[in-house]
Amino acid sequence: MKERLTPQQILSEMLQKGTLRAMEQNVMDVCTITRDTDSSSADLSQVIMRDAALSANLIATANSVSYAGVETVRTISAAVIRLGFDKVRALALGLTIFKMAGQGARTPDLYRIYASSYFAGSLAMELLRRKGQPNAEEGFLTGLLLQVPRLLLANTFPQQYKEVERLLTSEDLSFETACHRVFGVEFSVIHRAVIGHWHLQDEVPTPSREHEADKEVRARLIDEAGRLADMVFGNTRGGEELLAQAEQRIAELLGQDSFSADELIRDTSVRDQNISRFFKLTPRDVEMMVKIVQWGRVSAAQIAASLTLGSAQQQLDEPGEAPEIAIGNYLTEMMHLCRRGADVNHLLLMAQEAAFRCARPDNVILALLDPAQTVLRGRFHAGAHGKIAPSVVTVEMVRKDSPLVQCLLSRTGWRGPVSPDVWGKELLAETRARHALIAPILAHDKPIGLQLLTRSEDDPFSKQEQAWLEAIAGSLGVGFERQR
């Protein structure tokens, strides 16, 4: 590949070979929520809970050494409360992009590059923490996005990428220079093209490994984390001299007299438990990788041999607890919130999450009666296929033929197929419901609202799922009683 390629030609080849995938809907929705100044933690939680595997991995992250509190986090709503909107947003984006990128890492060498991208993000997050930078989790996302395009390049042009790696290790070239020599275009240009294709330009500062003096401390620390990850996985040449130079640069950026990369890598591997979960790396493996950095010259095959191919994807695809186990945890968490007199909005969010993750419907709408007890109106929505206005559930209590009104008046739940004549065409058009499940919310033995679950497929709700929803609604009622 001696001719100079345009970024568009490289992107076209990536798209043609299927190595550059379309950005997942969850990532786009999280970005949309971020840009919307009216968005809340509830909006973010509802996007995340659509993906059971992402929910499980975020909960695992919230329970890691970096964030662990006195009580174990078992729900997305609790993770958002503990970590905050910005941290959860950055972690959710990073984990989703990492999962998506790994779908093409099917060989040991590609998997090595894939693993190094995660290390780059995790090391960047730890360096920003040590610097006292706000929202260090943005370093995790940025570090990943600076490295992931390499994986796409290696997967699309395997022979040419091997030549890039040879130049990195044998001639001590920068990645920018090696990429230009092989592809005829700088990596920073390719990187911007990939990130632009995904519409994630705002998530990554323009990388420039050639002009570090011109960059902000935050960006330079993220850049140094990428360099260390490259050394750890044999992507670039290491050795005592180069490592000492990197340590000196990082020490200056951190405002310290000295800095140990050895200690950083070990500490990060302990604090970020996903490193052992995703890559099956034991403390001894990490110890050996640290020594490899110090030795400086090692084949990429030796690094790849330490990794369990595909283990990260197995963990990232793990949906978490079975509904039969999860429902018990949710009900326990809700009762703890009730006893503490927690904010009712937190309780409502947890009720939505419990119904969504345990019964696995297409839509969950929580509706409450107005103060005059004359109109039932939807207030909260969680959906598997995007957001709809919860106010699509708006029913006057004089509508005695409505199953929703009948549920409140009889104070009993209901499940079964739906029909347009009594459910309303607008509600069915928005939810595409074929089956519904309702449970009333009672406070002081009076109906105050209900939870409505719908499914668009021909898959009716079970008696067990009805019992779960009624238990969730019962906990909500207790919470409302303690608020009043």
ZAPA-369164 format. One record per residue (C-alpha): z, x, y. Coordinates in steps of 0.2 Angstrom, whole numbers, plus 5000, padded with zeros to 4 digits. Last residue first. Example, Ala and Ser with C-alpha at 12.3 -4.5 7.8 and 13.67 -1.06 7.14 Angstrom:
// residues 2
+------+------+------+
|    Z |    X |    Y |
+------+------+------+
| 5036 | 5068 | 4995 |
| 5039 | 5062 | 4978 |
+------+------+------+
// end
This chain:
// residues 484
+------+------+------+
|    Z |    X |    Y |
+------+------+------+
| 5266 | 4764 | 5058 |
| 5261 | 4781 | 5051 |
| 5272 | 4779 | 5035 |
| 5263 | 4763 | 5031 |
| 5246 | 4770 | 5034 |
| 5250 | 4784 | 5021 |
| 5256 | 4772 | 5008 |
| 5240 | 4762 | 5010 |
| 5230 | 4778 | 5008 |
| 5239 | 4782 | 4992 |
| 5234 | 4765 | 4985 |
| 5216 | 4767 | 4990 |
| 5216 | 4783 | 4980 |
| 5224 | 4774 | 4965 |
| 5211 | 4760 | 4967 |
| 5197 | 4773 | 4967 |
| 5204 | 4781 | 4951 |
| 5206 | 4764 | 4942 |
| 5188 | 4759 | 4947 |
| 5182 | 4776 | 4940 |
| 5191 | 4772 | 4924 |
| 5183 | 4755 | 4923 |
| 5166 | 4763 | 4924 |
| 5154 | 4762 | 4939 |
| 5136 | 4757 | 4934 |
| 5122 | 4770 | 4932 |
| 5105 | 4762 | 4936 |
| 5102 | 4775 | 4950 |
| 5106 | 4771 | 4968 |
| 5125 | 4772 | 4967 |
| 5137 | 4765 | 4979 |
| 5156 | 4767 | 4983 |
| 5165 | 4756 | 4996 |
| 5183 | 4760 | 5001 |
| 5193 | 4746 | 5010 |
| 5202 | 4740 | 5025 |
| 5218 | 4734 | 5032 |
| 5224 | 4722 | 5018 |
| 5242 | 4717 | 5020 |
| 5255 | 4721 | 5007 |
| 5264 | 4732 | 5019 |
| 5248 | 4742 | 5020 |
| 5234 | 4738 | 5008 |
| 5218 | 4747 | 5006 |
| 5205 | 4737 | 4995 |
| 5195 | 4745 | 4982 |
| 5176 | 4742 | 4980 |
| 5163 | 4749 | 4968 |
| 5144 | 4746 | 4970 |
| 5129 | 4747 | 4959 |
| 5110 | 4746 | 4964 |
| 5112 | 4754 | 4981 |
| 5098 | 4761 | 4992 |
| 5112 | 4766 | 5004 |
| 5102 | 4763 | 5020 |
| 5091 | 4749 | 5013 |
| 5106 | 4741 | 5004 |
| 5116 | 4740 | 5020 |
| 5102 | 4733 | 5030 |
| 5097 | 4720 | 5018 |
| 5114 | 4712 | 5017 |
| 5126 | 4712 | 5002 |
| 5126 | 4693 | 4998 |
| 5108 | 4689 | 4997 |
| 5102 | 4707 | 4994 |
| 5110 | 4709 | 4977 |
| 5122 | 4722 | 4970 |
| 5127 | 4727 | 4952 |
| 5145 | 4728 | 4948 |
| 5163 | 4733 | 4953 |
| 5177 | 4724 | 4962 |
| 5195 | 4728 | 4968 |
| 5208 | 4716 | 4971 |
| 5217 | 4710 | 4987 |
| 5209 | 4693 | 4986 |
| 5205 | 4691 | 5004 |
| 5200 | 4710 | 5006 |
| 5189 | 4710 | 4991 |
| 5182 | 4693 | 4995 |
| 5177 | 4700 | 5012 |
| 5168 | 4715 | 5004 |
| 5160 | 4704 | 4991 |
| 5152 | 4694 | 5006 |
| 5151 | 4675 | 5003 |
| 5167 | 4672 | 5013 |
| 5158 | 4678 | 5029 |
| 5171 | 4673 | 5041 |
| 5178 | 4690 | 5040 |
| 5164 | 4697 | 5050 |
| 5155 | 4712 | 5041 |
| 5150 | 4729 | 5048 |
| 5146 | 4742 | 5035 |
| 5131 | 4750 | 5042 |
| 5145 | 4756 | 5054 |
| 5146 | 4771 | 5043 |
| 5130 | 4778 | 5050 |
| 5121 | 4788 | 5037 |
| 5122 | 4806 | 5033 |
| 5113 | 4815 | 5019 |
| 5109 | 4813 | 5001 |
| 5125 | 4815 | 4992 |
| 5134 | 4805 | 5005 |
| 5151 | 4804 | 5014 |
| 5155 | 4791 | 5027 |
| 5169 | 4786 | 5038 |
| 5173 | 4772 | 5050 |
| 5164 | 4757 | 5043 |
| 5168 | 4740 | 5051 |
| 5177 | 4724 | 5045 |
| 5178 | 4711 | 5058 |
| 5191 | 4698 | 5062 |
| 5208 | 4706 | 5059 |
| 5211 | 4706 | 5078 |
| 5215 | 4725 | 5078 |
| 5198 | 4728 | 5069 |
| 5198 | 4730 | 5050 |
| 5194 | 4746 | 5042 |
| 5179 | 4753 | 5032 |
| 5178 | 4769 | 5022 |
| 5161 | 4772 | 5015 |
| 5157 | 4783 | 5000 |
| 5139 | 4786 | 4996 |
| 5129 | 4793 | 4981 |
| 5143 | 4791 | 4969 |
| 5152 | 4806 | 4960 |
| 5168 | 4796 | 4955 |
| 5179 | 4812 | 4956 |
| 5170 | 4822 | 4970 |
| 5166 | 4808 | 4981 |
| 5182 | 4797 | 4979 |
| 5193 | 4812 | 4981 |
| 5183 | 4819 | 4996 |
| 5184 | 4802 | 5005 |
| 5203 | 4801 | 5002 |
| 5205 | 4818 | 5008 |
| 5196 | 4814 | 5024 |
| 5207 | 4799 | 5026 |
| 5223 | 4809 | 5023 |
| 5218 | 4822 | 5036 |
| 5214 | 4808 | 5049 |
| 5231 | 4800 | 5045 |
| 5240 | 4816 | 5052 |
| 5253 | 4821 | 5040 |
| 5269 | 4812 | 5038 |
| 5276 | 4825 | 5026 |
| 5278 | 4812 | 5012 |
| 5261 | 4805 | 5014 |
| 5253 | 4822 | 5014 |
| 5262 | 4827 | 4998 |
| 5256 | 4810 | 4991 |
| 5238 | 4814 | 4995 |
| 5239 | 4831 | 4987 |
| 5246 | 4824 | 4971 |
| 5232 | 4810 | 4971 |
| 5219 | 4824 | 4973 |
| 5226 | 4835 | 4960 |
| 5227 | 4821 | 4947 |
| 5209 | 4816 | 4952 |
| 5203 | 4834 | 4949 |
| 5208 | 4834 | 4931 |
| 5198 | 4819 | 4925 |
| 5185 | 4823 | 4937 |
| 5182 | 4840 | 4928 |
| 5187 | 4855 | 4939 |
| 5174 | 4866 | 4947 |
| 5155 | 4864 | 4947 |
| 5152 | 4882 | 4941 |
| 5134 | 4886 | 4948 |
| 5141 | 4900 | 4959 |
| 5151 | 4907 | 4944 |
| 5136 | 4908 | 4933 |
| 5125 | 4914 | 4947 |
| 5137 | 4929 | 4949 |
| 5138 | 4933 | 4931 |
| 5119 | 4934 | 4930 |
| 5118 | 4953 | 4924 |
| 5136 | 4959 | 4921 |
| 5137 | 4975 | 4933 |
| 5142 | 4992 | 4928 |
| 5125 | 4997 | 4920 |
| 5117 | 4993 | 4937 |
| 5126 | 5008 | 4945 |
| 5120 | 5020 | 4931 |
| 5103 | 5013 | 4932 |
| 5102 | 5017 | 4951 |
| 5103 | 5035 | 4947 |
| 5117 | 5046 | 4954 |
| 5118 | 5058 | 4968 |
| 5132 | 5057 | 4981 |
| 5147 | 5063 | 4971 |
| 5158 | 5054 | 4984 |
| 5149 | 5037 | 4983 |
| 5150 | 5039 | 4964 |
| 5168 | 5041 | 4965 |
| 5170 | 5025 | 4974 |
| 5159 | 5017 | 4960 |
| 5171 | 5024 | 4947 |
| 5186 | 5016 | 4955 |
| 5177 | 4999 | 4957 |
| 5174 | 4999 | 4938 |
| 5192 | 5004 | 4935 |
| 5198 | 4990 | 4946 |
| 5187 | 4978 | 4935 |
| 5170 | 4972 | 4940 |
| 5164 | 4956 | 4932 |
| 5151 | 4953 | 4946 |
| 5155 | 4936 | 4953 |
| 5173 | 4934 | 4948 |
| 5178 | 4952 | 4951 |
| 5170 | 4952 | 4968 |
| 5175 | 4934 | 4972 |
| 5193 | 4940 | 4972 |
| 5190 | 4947 | 4990 |
| 5207 | 4955 | 4995 |
| 5208 | 4966 | 4980 |
| 5190 | 4972 | 4981 |
| 5192 | 4974 | 4999 |
| 5207 | 4985 | 4997 |
| 5198 | 4997 | 4985 |
| 5182 | 4998 | 4996 |
| 5193 | 5001 | 5012 |
| 5204 | 5014 | 5003 |
| 5189 | 5025 | 4998 |
| 5181 | 5022 | 5014 |
| 5196 | 5031 | 5022 |
| 5198 | 5031 | 5041 |
| 5206 | 5043 | 5053 |
| 5212 | 5044 | 5071 |
| 5209 | 5026 | 5074 |
| 5200 | 5016 | 5087 |
| 5191 | 5005 | 5075 |
| 5174 | 5011 | 5081 |
| 5180 | 5029 | 5081 |
| 5187 | 5028 | 5063 |
| 5170 | 5020 | 5058 |
| 5160 | 5034 | 5065 |
| 5171 | 5047 | 5057 |
| 5171 | 5038 | 5040 |
| 5152 | 5037 | 5040 |
| 5151 | 5056 | 5044 |
| 5163 | 5060 | 5030 |
| 5153 | 5049 | 5018 |
| 5137 | 5059 | 5023 |
| 5146 | 5075 | 5019 |
| 5155 | 5070 | 5003 |
| 5140 | 5063 | 4995 |
| 5129 | 5047 | 4997 |
| 5111 | 5045 | 4996 |
| 5104 | 5027 | 4998 |
| 5103 | 5012 | 4987 |
| 5115 | 5020 | 4975 |
| 5126 | 5004 | 4974 |
| 5141 | 5012 | 4983 |
| 5130 | 5021 | 4995 |
| 5121 | 5005 | 5000 |
| 5137 | 4996 | 5002 |
| 5144 | 5010 | 5014 |
| 5128 | 5008 | 5024 |
| 5129 | 4990 | 5025 |
| 5148 | 4991 | 5031 |
| 5142 | 5003 | 5044 |
| 5130 | 4990 | 5051 |
| 5143 | 4977 | 5052 |
| 5154 | 4989 | 5061 |
| 5140 | 4993 | 5073 |
| 5137 | 4974 | 5076 |
| 5155 | 4972 | 5081 |
| 5156 | 4988 | 5092 |
| 5141 | 4982 | 5102 |
| 5124 | 4991 | 5100 |
| 5116 | 5004 | 5111 |
| 5124 | 5019 | 5102 |
| 5118 | 5013 | 5086 |
| 5100 | 5016 | 5090 |
| 5091 | 5019 | 5073 |
| 5100 | 5007 | 5063 |
| 5094 | 4993 | 5074 |
| 5097 | 4975 | 5067 |
| 5094 | 4961 | 5080 |
| 5110 | 4951 | 5079 |
| 5111 | 4938 | 5065 |
| 5116 | 4919 | 5065 |
| 5105 | 4914 | 5079 |
| 5089 | 4919 | 5071 |
| 5093 | 4908 | 5056 |
| 5077 | 4897 | 5056 |
| 5073 | 4902 | 5038 |
| 5056 | 4908 | 5042 |
| 5064 | 4917 | 5057 |
| 5076 | 4926 | 5045 |
| 5062 | 4932 | 5035 |
| 5051 | 4938 | 5050 |
| 5066 | 4946 | 5058 |
| 5069 | 4956 | 5042 |
| 5051 | 4961 | 5040 |
| 5052 | 4968 | 5058 |
| 5068 | 4977 | 5055 |
| 5061 | 4984 | 5039 |
| 5047 | 4993 | 5049 |
| 5029 | 4991 | 5045 |
| 5016 | 5001 | 5036 |
| 5023 | 4996 | 5019 |
| 5027 | 5013 | 5011 |
| 5030 | 5024 | 5027 |
| 5037 | 5010 | 5037 |
| 5049 | 5006 | 5024 |
| 5055 | 5024 | 5022 |
| 5057 | 5025 | 5041 |
| 5067 | 5009 | 5043 |
| 5078 | 5013 | 5027 |
| 5083 | 5029 | 5035 |
| 5076 | 5045 | 5026 |
| 5086 | 5057 | 5016 |
| 5071 | 5064 | 5007 |
| 5076 | 5062 | 4989 |
| 5088 | 5046 | 4989 |
| 5080 | 5036 | 5003 |
| 5062 | 5042 | 4999 |
| 5064 | 5037 | 4980 |
| 5071 | 5020 | 4986 |
| 5056 | 5016 | 4996 |
| 5045 | 5021 | 4981 |
| 5054 | 5009 | 4970 |
| 5051 | 4996 | 4983 |
| 5032 | 4999 | 4982 |
| 5033 | 4996 | 4963 |
| 5043 | 4980 | 4964 |
| 5034 | 4972 | 4979 |
| 5039 | 4954 | 4979 |
| 5057 | 4956 | 4970 |
| 5060 | 4972 | 4980 |
| 5055 | 4964 | 4997 |
| 5065 | 4948 | 4993 |
| 5081 | 4959 | 4988 |
| 5078 | 4969 | 5005 |
| 5078 | 4952 | 5014 |
| 5096 | 4949 | 5008 |
| 5103 | 4964 | 5017 |
| 5105 | 4960 | 5035 |
| 5109 | 4942 | 5030 |
| 5123 | 4947 | 5019 |
| 5131 | 4957 | 5033 |
| 5129 | 4943 | 5045 |
| 5137 | 4930 | 5034 |
| 5152 | 4941 | 5030 |
| 5154 | 4947 | 5048 |
| 5155 | 4929 | 5053 |
| 5170 | 4929 | 5042 |
| 5179 | 4940 | 5055 |
| 5182 | 4925 | 5066 |
| 5189 | 4934 | 5080 |
| 5189 | 4954 | 5079 |
| 5206 | 4962 | 5076 |
| 5197 | 4978 | 5072 |
| 5205 | 4978 | 5054 |
| 5198 | 4960 | 5052 |
| 5181 | 4966 | 5058 |
| 5181 | 4980 | 5045 |
| 5186 | 4967 | 5031 |
| 5172 | 4955 | 5035 |
| 5159 | 4969 | 5035 |
| 5165 | 4975 | 5018 |
| 5163 | 4958 | 5011 |
| 5146 | 4956 | 5019 |
| 5139 | 4973 | 5013 |
| 5148 | 4970 | 4996 |
| 5138 | 4954 | 4994 |
| 5121 | 4962 | 4998 |
| 5126 | 4976 | 4986 |
| 5127 | 4964 | 4972 |
| 5109 | 4957 | 4975 |
| 5103 | 4975 | 4976 |
| 5111 | 4979 | 4959 |
| 5104 | 4962 | 4953 |
| 5087 | 4967 | 4957 |
| 5089 | 4984 | 4948 |
| 5096 | 4975 | 4933 |
| 5082 | 4962 | 4932 |
| 5083 | 4943 | 4935 |
| 5088 | 4943 | 4954 |
| 5077 | 4929 | 4959 |
| 5090 | 4915 | 4959 |
| 5102 | 4927 | 4968 |
| 5095 | 4923 | 4985 |
| 5100 | 4905 | 4984 |
| 5118 | 4909 | 4979 |
| 5120 | 4922 | 4993 |
| 5113 | 4909 | 5005 |
| 5125 | 4896 | 5000 |
| 5140 | 4908 | 5000 |
| 5136 | 4915 | 5017 |
| 5133 | 4897 | 5025 |
| 5150 | 4891 | 5017 |
| 5159 | 4906 | 5022 |
| 5153 | 4905 | 5040 |
| 5157 | 4887 | 5042 |
| 5174 | 4888 | 5033 |
| 5179 | 4902 | 5046 |
| 5172 | 4892 | 5061 |
| 5180 | 4875 | 5056 |
| 5198 | 4881 | 5052 |
| 5205 | 4891 | 5037 |
| 5220 | 4881 | 5032 |
| 5214 | 4864 | 5038 |
| 5196 | 4867 | 5031 |
| 5203 | 4873 | 5015 |
| 5214 | 4857 | 5014 |
| 5199 | 4846 | 5017 |
| 5189 | 4856 | 5004 |
| 5203 | 4852 | 4991 |
| 5214 | 4862 | 4979 |
| 5222 | 4875 | 4991 |
| 5238 | 4882 | 4982 |
| 5254 | 4881 | 4992 |
| 5263 | 4896 | 5000 |
| 5248 | 4903 | 5008 |
| 5233 | 4912 | 5002 |
| 5220 | 4918 | 5015 |
| 5215 | 4936 | 5012 |
| 5223 | 4936 | 4995 |
| 5211 | 4923 | 4988 |
| 5216 | 4904 | 4988 |
| 5204 | 4900 | 5002 |
| 5190 | 4909 | 4992 |
| 5193 | 4899 | 4976 |
| 5192 | 4883 | 4987 |
| 5176 | 4889 | 4994 |
| 5169 | 4893 | 4977 |
| 5174 | 4876 | 4970 |
| 5166 | 4867 | 4985 |
| 5150 | 4877 | 4984 |
| 5149 | 4872 | 4965 |
| 5152 | 4853 | 4969 |
| 5139 | 4853 | 4983 |
| 5140 | 4837 | 4992 |
| 5158 | 4842 | 4997 |
| 5151 | 4855 | 5009 |
| 5142 | 4842 | 5020 |
| 5157 | 4830 | 5021 |
| 5168 | 4845 | 5025 |
| 5158 | 4850 | 5040 |
| 5157 | 4832 | 5047 |
| 5176 | 4830 | 5044 |
| 5179 | 4847 | 5053 |
| 5171 | 4839 | 5068 |
| 5154 | 4838 | 5076 |
| 5152 | 4833 | 5094 |
| 5146 | 4850 | 5100 |
| 5131 | 4848 | 5088 |
| 5125 | 4866 | 5085 |
| 5137 | 4869 | 5071 |
| 5133 | 4853 | 5063 |
| 5114 | 4857 | 5063 |
| 5118 | 4874 | 5055 |
| 5128 | 4866 | 5041 |
| 5114 | 4853 | 5038 |
| 5101 | 4867 | 5037 |
| 5112 | 4877 | 5025 |
| 5115 | 4861 | 5014 |
| 5097 | 4857 | 5014 |
| 5093 | 4873 | 5005 |
| 5081 | 4886 | 5014 |
| 5064 | 4886 | 5006 |
| 5062 | 4900 | 4994 |
| 5055 | 4918 | 4997 |
| 5052 | 4925 | 4980 |
| 5040 | 4911 | 4975 |
| 5025 | 4923 | 4972 |
| 5015 | 4915 | 4985 |
| 5029 | 4913 | 4997 |
| 5033 | 4932 | 4996 |
| 5015 | 4936 | 4998 |
| 5013 | 4925 | 5013 |
| 5029 | 4933 | 5021 |
| 5022 | 4950 | 5019 |
| 5005 | 4945 | 5026 |
| 5015 | 4937 | 5041 |
| 5025 | 4953 | 5044 |
| 5008 | 4961 | 5046 |
| 5003 | 4975 | 5034 |
| 4998 | 4992 | 5038 |
| 4987 | 4999 | 5025 |
| 4994 | 5012 | 5013 |
| 5000 | 5000 | 5000 |
+------+------+------+
// end
